[in-house]
């Protein structure tokens, strides 16, 4: 039996009960199939437009075979942290391949992308240091900053004048870390990394880029945001995850060798967590090899992205400043966002509702994301269903929806 104080806290949380009673609860929906462009939920085939598998590699034979072979050789887990008994030669092989891929001397693999940001940022920033965050950064960057002893300052989204003002007010000789998403995970736009690195040089700051949604998407061969801007040498730390384009679970940070050596002995989320499993490491390495060998996957991803952006813009949807496979469809009302996600699921289209506190209620959205393996036919179907549902919900957009739906 839970104690009274805990019961009071738990009972005050009514949101889930209310959404379930209204039959619009959209979270923890169990899939009964692999993560593909079509999935099975509740024995029904659904088009998947809520996945981060940008290159469609989660069910790739080469990737799956690599995971199976790794389990046969190393077993199912490492039974310890990287710091002690949990480092495999496979981890080192993966780190070497990742460092080479993103253009850095060295890399360090963590068990999740979240642990990378929490561990790296909190390890680098001390009591007399300064951290500058874009206000739209992912939660794991914010959490890493909070776990540090550094002084935290947020600048307006991609507002370089605001960032410069904050940097100018910090001591020139102090350690200053600018941390930013490469591609912003909800809004889909790209950080102004060329301007950020210019300001970093001017004010003696260190630059950390979260390429969770950029790896396999941006830059030559999918090498990320810094490669996209051709300024890898100006970015101090590049972080990436395996759970998007690399079809696995885990994350890494790449930097100069001495920086990585420092993080090995200071990043608590690495030192005190069990290491990434052999199967996960092998599948990430295999996915990286497929990505390099099959550049047409990235080309098709961008064909799908441009095709879909044109379709939504032509229909008049408010999709904000996105310029990537992440496309927000702004609803700007929490309740309607939940209802829209439910109605689209009923129409056979899986999308993710994003509501407060992840964003403000006025910025609530449907997050629509693309894979290179989507067909134009699948995209057309989803766009038509979204127009149909938006019209029914009287979401303010789309001049031509009524005529399209009638037809």
N, C-alpha and C positions, 0 to 999 in steps of 0.2 A: 504493500500500500504506500502511495507517495505521500510525503509530508504536506502540511497545509500550505506552506510558502511556495513549494513547487507546484502544487495543484492550482493555486491562485494564478501563478504565472502561465501555466499551460492553458487553463480555462479562459484566460483573457484573449487567447489567440483563436479568433473565430473565422478567419478568412477561408480556410480550407473547407470547413463545414458548410459555409455559406455557398461556396462555389460548387461543392458536391451536391448540395440540395437543389441548386439550379441546373445541375447536369452540364456544367461548363468547366469543370476542373480539368486542366490541360496537361498536368505534369505526371511524370513517372508512368508514362504509357508503355506497357510491355510489348516489345516486338517479338514475333515468333519466327523471324527469318534473319538472314544476313542484312547488313547495311548496304542496300543497293538503291537504284533509282525507284524501285518498287519494293515495298516491304509488306509483311503480313501482320496485321494488328486485329485481334479478335476474330481470327480466321477470315479476314477480309483483306483483299489486296488494295494497298494505298500507295499513291505516288508520293515519294519522299522528297520534299523541298525544305527539310529542316536539318539536313546533315552537314557536317563540316568535312566530309570526305571529298574534297574538291577534285581529286584526280580519279576517284572511283576505284581505289586500290584495295579496299577492305576485303574483297572476295577474289582478288587476283591470285591465280594459281602459284606463281613464283613466290609471292609473299607468304601464302599459307604453307607452302612446302618448306620454306626456310624456317618458319616457326616450328613445324613438326620435327624437322631435323635437329633443331637446337634443343628441343625438349628431350629427344632421344639421346643426345650427347651429354647435356648438362643437367637434365632433370627439370622439374617444374618451377623451382625457385632457387634463390641463392642463400636463404637462411641467415641473412645478416646484412649489415650496411656496407657500402662501398669502402668506408674508412677502415673496416676490419677484414672480415672474411668474404665479403660479397662482391669483390671485383673479379670479373672473368676476362680472359683474353678477348672474348667477343665484345665486351664493353669498350675495350681499348681500340679494337678495330673500328667500331662504330664511331667513336670519338675522333679518330684520325680521319675517317671519311667525311664526317660533318665539318670539321675544321677546314679541310681542303675545299669542300663544296662552297662554304660561305666566305672563304678567303681570309681565314685567320690562322694563327700559329697553332692554336690548341683548342680543345673543347672538353667539356665535362658533362656527362650524362646524369640526369636525376630521374627519380621514379615517376614524376608527373611534371607537366609544365607549370602548374601552380607552385610546386615546391621550388622550381628554378627561381621564380620571381621573389617569392617569400625569402628564400635563402640568400640569393645574391644581393638584393637591395639592402636587407638588414645586416648583411656581413660588411658591406662597403661603407655605409653611412654611420658615423659615430655621433657623439654628443655635440660636437662643435661643427658638424657638417650640415650641408644644405641639400635638400631634394626638391626638384621642380617637376611637377606632374601636370600633364594635360588633363583637363577636367573630365574628359571622356575616356580616360584610361581604364583598362580592365581591372576588375576587383583585386586580382592577385598582385598587381603592381601597387595598388593602394595599400593592401594588407602588408606587403613587404616593407613599404615606407613606414607604416604604423608600428611594425615590430622593431624598427631601427630606433636609435636615439637621436636621429637627425631632425633638423627643423624642416617642416614640410610646407611647401607653397604650391598652390594650384594656379595655373594660368588658364585663361579662357581658351576654349577649344581652337587649336591652330592659330592662336592670336600671338603672333611673333612680337608685336609691340609690347604686349603685356609681359611676355616672357623676358624680353630684354630689360624692361623696367625692374622686374624682380631680380634678375641676375645682377644688374647694376647696383642694387642695394646690398648685395652680399659682399663680404670681404674678398678682395681679389685673390688672396693667398689661401682662402679656405677651400676645402674639398667640396665641390659642387657637382651633383649628379642630376642630369636631365634624363628622365625616363618617359618613354612614349611608346604607345602601340605603333606598329608600322601601318597595318590596316586596322582601323577601329572596328571592333568585333560586332557592334550592333549597327552602327551607322554606315559602315562600308567605305568610308573615304580614307585617303592616304595621308599620313603625316607629312608635313612640309620639312622633310629631313634635310634637304639642301640648306634651308634657312636655319634650321636648328643647329647644324654643324658649324655654320658660319658664326652664329652667336656663341657657340661653345668655345670656339677658338678665340674669339674676342674677349671672353670673360673667364677663360681658363677653367672650363667646365668639362666634365666627363659625360659621354653620351651612351645611353643604354636603350636599345631598340628591341621591343617585343615583336618578333616575327611569327607569332603563332598562326596568324591568318594571312601571312605574306609568303611563307615558304611554300614553294610549289605553285605559286600564283603570280608573284611579281618578279621582275628582273629577268635577265638572260638565263634561260634554263630553270627558272623558278628559284633563283638564289636569294630572293628577298628584297626588302625595301632599300637597303644600302646599295645593292647592285643595281636596282632600278634607277637610283639617282647617281650611280657611278661614283659613290663616295665611301666605299667600304673602309678605306684607309683612314677616314675621318671619324668613323664610328668605333667606339672603344669596346663595347660589348654587344653581341648579337645573340638574342635568345630565340629558341624555336621549340615547337612541340611536335610530338609524333602522332597525336590524336586527330590531326586534320589530314593534310596531304600524305603523310607518311603512314597512315593506316594502322596505327598501333597505339600504345600508351606510353607516355614518358616525355621527357624534355631535355634540353641541353642549353648551355651557354658557351659561346665561342669568344675568344679574346687572345691577347698576347699570352705567351707561355707563363710568364711570371704572375700574371693576374689569375690564371687558372690555378696555379700552384697555391696562391693565397686562398682562393675560394675553397679548395679541397680541405683546408684546415680551419676555415671560419664559417662556412655555410652550414648552419645547424640542421636545415632540412635535408641536407645530403648526409651529414655525419651521423645523424640519429634516426634515419629511416632505412628500411630494408631497400636493397638495390633493385633496379628494374629486372624483371624476370628474363630468363634466356629467350623464351619465345617472343616476348615483346621486343627485345633488342634485335633479334634476328629478323623479325618482320619489318622493323623500321629500316634496317640496313638494306634489306631486299627491296623495299619500296623506294628507297633512295636510288638504288641501281636501276629500277624500272623507270623512274622519273627521268634519269639522265639518258637512258637508252631510248625512250619514247617521248620525245619533245612534242609530238603531235597531241598528246594528252592536254598539255597546257594550251596549245593553240586552239583545241576544241573547247576548252573551258572558256576561253575569251570569246570565241564565236557565240557560245551559249549566253555569255554575259551580255555582250553587245546586243544580241537579238532580243533578250528579255528586257534590258533597259529601254530599248526602243519601243517595245510593246507596252510597257507600263507608262512611259512618258506620252506615247500617242493616245493612250486611254485617259490621260490626265491625272494619274495618281500622284500623290505627294510622296516622293521617294528620297527627298533630301539631297545631300551632296554626294551620294554614293558613286563610286567609280571602280567597283570590284564585284566579285560574285556574291557578295553580301548585299541584299537589296531590302531596305526597310520600307514597308508600306505603312505610312503614318495614319493611325486611326484617331489618336489624341483623345482617347477615352478608355479607361481601364475596362469597364464592363463590356463595351462594344468590342474591345480587343479579344477578351475571353470568348465572347459569343461568336465572333468571326472565326476564330480558330476551331470552335466546335462545329460550326456550320460547314466549314471547309472540310473537316474530317468526315462529316456525313456525306460530302460530295466526292470523297476519295482523294483528298489532297492534305498531306501533313505539312503544317507550317508551325513555327514557334511564336507564341504570343510573348511580347516583352512589355512588362508593365512596371509601375512603381513597386518597390523602391529601386529596381534596376535602372529605370529612367523615371523622370517625372511623369505624372498622369497625363500632362499636356503633350508629352512626347511618346506616349505608348504606341506600339507598333506591332505589326506582323513582320517577323524576320523571315525572309524568303532567301534561301541559299541554293546555289547551283553546283552541280558536278559536271565534269567533262563528259560523263557517260549519259547524261540526259539527252534525249532526242528533241528536236524542234516540235515534234508532235506532242510529246509529253508537256513541254513548256506551253504550247498553245492551249492545251486542255486546262492546265492550271490557271493560266491568265484569264481564260473565259469564266472559270468557276469563281475566281476572285472578283471579277467584275460583277458577276451575278449576285454574289453574297454582299458585296459592297453596296450595290443598289438597294437590295432588300433592307439593309441596315441604315440606309440614308447617310452613309459616310460622305462627307463633303469633298468631292473630287469629281472627276469623270463627267464631262459633258455628254459623251456619246454612249454611256453605259446603257441607258434605257433602250435606245434603238438597237444596240448590239444584242441585248438579252431578248428582246422581242423577236429578232430575226432568228 
